[in-house]
Amino acid sequence: MSEPVDFCKRRMKHLKGLMEENELDLVYLVKGPRDGSRYTRLVGTSSGSALLIPLDGNPALFCFPVDYVSTKDEAWIPVRRLESRASARDVIAEFANQHLSGKAPRIGLNVDALNHEDYLYYEERLKGKFVNISQTIIPKVFFGLYPDEIKFQRTVSRLADIAVAAARESIAPGVKEHEVAAEANYAMMRQGAEQQSFPTIVSSGERSAYCHGWPGDRELKEGDLVIVDLGPMKQGYAADETRTYLIGEDTKKQKMLEAMDKSVVAVIESIKPGESCKELDAISRRVLKEHGFSDYPHSLGHPLSGFAVPSLSKTSELTLKEGMLFTVEPGIYLPGYGGVRLEENVVMTEDGFEQLTKSPRLI
């Protein structure tokens, strides 16, 4: 039975093949603020500060002393210790240059994750030409799940379902937002989540009109809309599920929920291999407009678990392919009144797709 490390090794082999095709002598994967999960998908740990992969030679993960022991235990590739931040760039440059030879060495970089100062430093000291791989090789390596890898995403999706169910059961007038978040967090962690990919969102009443409303001391009231958005992680795989609940009865707010559900259903019914991500985004907005609600200020969906694609947005040029893992999450936000968002997680399969999150959207 395949384990997460086996898929890491497959991605590394895929990356090396793409390096050869693109005549790259070395790839330097810089760790940006949100690249921990991407490291996990490739080397088995979210720790480390720099990952260097020579075409001819063993890759190396560089990290500082504070994380050295845990990183060495978790990673399946060699780990090199950076003794100080002052010398870190010199050590990385020395390793890179050992694997750069010939007349015109080429270095693949995810340039968007490199700050300007570091870019200038490495541009001066590395013996090769920089090639930006952020929009070329990165999306091909981090395209999504292998078919036999989906089982790990199912596991973390079930944890998300458990957490939103716990949140729903705790919602009542007089309960505070942070108490709802605590119940959701406890439920997912108690059932096996190892961490959260982002702090759990619970926003109620007028605050439910916030796209990201972190939980506070506000007490829930009769007639409130309550948004719960959470993201358990296990073995580096992350789910991201949102549900909105109505306390009591309110005709207008119930119509908001029903319109949102119809938008989600319309998108899911349109998902198929080869479908345009841009068109799916447009479908969600058309349905909401047909029900009298305005546009929402974010994309329809984003990738999960450290993958680079796809973005379901107005500007995306991508089409859906096997393995792609993404969210479907349109929203209605009425400032000063309230908001609704529902979010599902979907993975593309060989002959269609699988909806991974399964909690009821309408109660």
Secondary structure as the mmCIF struct_conf table of DSSP 4:
data_model
#
loop_
_struct_conf.conf_type_id
_struct_conf.id
_struct_conf.beg_label_comp_id
_struct_conf.beg_label_asym_id
_struct_conf.beg_label_seq_id
_struct_conf.end_label_comp_id
_struct_conf.end_label_asym_id
_struct_conf.end_label_seq_id
HELX_RH_AL_P HELX_RH_AL_P1 PRO A 4 GLU A 21
TURN_TY1_P TURN_TY1_P1 ASN A 22 GLU A 23
BEND BEND1 ASP A 25 ASP A 25
STRN STRN1 LEU A 26 VAL A 30
TURN_TY1_P TURN_TY1_P2 PRO A 33 ARG A 34
HELX_RH_AL_P HELX_RH_AL_P2 GLY A 36 VAL A 43
BEND BEND2 GLY A 44 GLY A 44
BEND BEND3 SER A 46 SER A 46
BEND BEND4 SER A 49 SER A 49
STRN STRN2 ALA A 50 PRO A 54
BEND BEND5 LEU A 55 GLY A 57
STRN STRN3 ALA A 60 CYS A 63
HELX_RH_AL_P HELX_RH_AL_P3 PRO A 65 GLU A 74
BEND BEND6 TRP A 76 ILE A 77
STRN STRN4 VAL A 79 ARG A 81
HELX_RH_AL_P HELX_RH_AL_P4 ARG A 85 GLN A 98
TURN_TY1_P TURN_TY1_P3 HIS A 99 HIS A 99
BEND BEND7 GLY A 102 ALA A 104
STRN STRN5 ARG A 106 LEU A 109
HELX_RH_3T_P HELX_RH_3T_P1 VAL A 111 ALA A 113
BEND BEND8 LEU A 114 LEU A 114
HELX_RH_AL_P HELX_RH_AL_P5 HIS A 116 ARG A 125
BEND BEND9 LEU A 126 GLY A 128
STRN STRN6 LYS A 129 ASN A 132
TURN_TY1_P TURN_TY1_P4 SER A 134 THR A 136
HELX_RH_AL_P HELX_RH_AL_P6 ILE A 137 VAL A 141
TURN_TY1_P TURN_TY1_P5 PHE A 142 PHE A 142
BEND BEND10 PHE A 143 PHE A 143
HELX_RH_3T_P HELX_RH_3T_P2 PRO A 147 GLU A 149
HELX_RH_AL_P HELX_RH_AL_P7 ILE A 150 SER A 170
TURN_TY1_P TURN_TY1_P6 PRO A 173 GLY A 174
STRN STRN7 LYS A 176 LYS A 176
HELX_RH_AL_P HELX_RH_AL_P8 GLU A 177 ARG A 190
TURN_TY1_P TURN_TY1_P7 GLN A 191 GLY A 192
STRN STRN8 GLN A 195 GLN A 196
BEND BEND11 SER A 197 PHE A 198
HELX_LH_PP_P HELX_LH_PP_P1 PRO A 199 THR A 200
STRN STRN9 ILE A 201 SER A 204
HELX_RH_3T_P HELX_RH_3T_P3 GLY A 205 ALA A 209
BEND BEND12 TYR A 210 HIS A 212
BEND BEND13 ASP A 217 ASP A 217
HELX_LH_PP_P HELX_LH_PP_P2 ARG A 218 ARG A 218
STRN STRN10 GLU A 219 GLU A 219
HELX_LH_PP_P HELX_LH_PP_P3 LEU A 220 LEU A 220
TURN_TY1_P TURN_TY1_P8 GLU A 222 GLY A 223
STRN STRN11 LEU A 225 LEU A 230
STRN STRN12 PRO A 232 LYS A 234
TURN_TY1_P TURN_TY1_P9 GLN A 235 GLY A 236
STRN STRN13 TYR A 237 ALA A 238
STRN STRN14 GLU A 241 LEU A 246
BEND BEND14 ILE A 247 GLY A 248
HELX_RH_AL_P HELX_RH_AL_P9 THR A 251 SER A 270
TURN_TY1_P TURN_TY1_P10 PRO A 273 GLY A 274
STRN STRN15 SER A 276 SER A 276
HELX_RH_AL_P HELX_RH_AL_P10 CYS A 277 GLU A 290
TURN_TY1_P TURN_TY1_P11 HIS A 291 GLY A 292
BEND BEND15 PRO A 297 HIS A 298
BEND BEND16 LEU A 300 LEU A 300
STRN STRN16 GLY A 301 GLY A 301
STRN STRN17 PRO A 303 PRO A 303
TURN_TY1_P TURN_TY1_P12 SER A 305 GLY A 306
STRN STRN18 LEU A 312 LEU A 312
BEND BEND17 SER A 313 SER A 313
TURN_TY1_P TURN_TY1_P13 LYS A 314 THR A 315
STRN STRN19 THR A 319 THR A 319
TURN_TY1_P TURN_TY1_P14 GLU A 322 GLY A 323
STRN STRN20 LEU A 325 VAL A 328
STRN STRN21 GLY A 331 LEU A 334
TURN_TY1_P TURN_TY1_P15 PRO A 335 TYR A 337
STRN STRN22 GLY A 338 ARG A 341
STRN STRN23 GLU A 343 GLU A 343
STRN STRN24 GLU A 344 THR A 349
TURN_TY1_P TURN_TY1_P16 GLU A 350 ASP A 351
STRN STRN25 GLY A 352 GLN A 355
BEND BEND18 SER A 359 SER A 359
BEND BEND19 ARG A 361 ARG A 361
#
